[in-house]
Amino acid sequence: MNRSLDDRSLKALRRAVGELARQSGRGIPREAIVELAEAGNGYELTIYGGDPPLAVARPRRSSVFSALTAREREVAALVARGYANGEIAARLVITEATVKDHVHNILRKSGLKTRAAVAGAWGN
């Protein structure tokens, strides 16, 4: 499904990033966060407080992945691309045992049985 941010969501996201830039990483005012939360419905919003600040908005993934942590979603995305555990570990600078734990948690939380099922559900 290919969606783009509507004008309200984009305006709220730009405001939040602008506020972050003005705050020099100290935070975003509460009003901007509330506005962003309301406008971001249906999107997964990530704001990086670098120089310059960066905001990323992605449509939310299928509900089977809603219980995953941010790191588990990263691992799930790499599993969906066909990466092996060792490759994921090297890419994310974590141990292969940690990747195995994440994959186990992804399967348990999503109710999916195989890595192939993760790839299939991730692509939808």
Summary of the structure (lengths in Angstrom):
residues: 124
radius of gyration: 16.7
end to end distance: 7.2
largest distance: 46.4
contacts: 315
relative contact order: 0.12
helix: 57%
strand: 10%
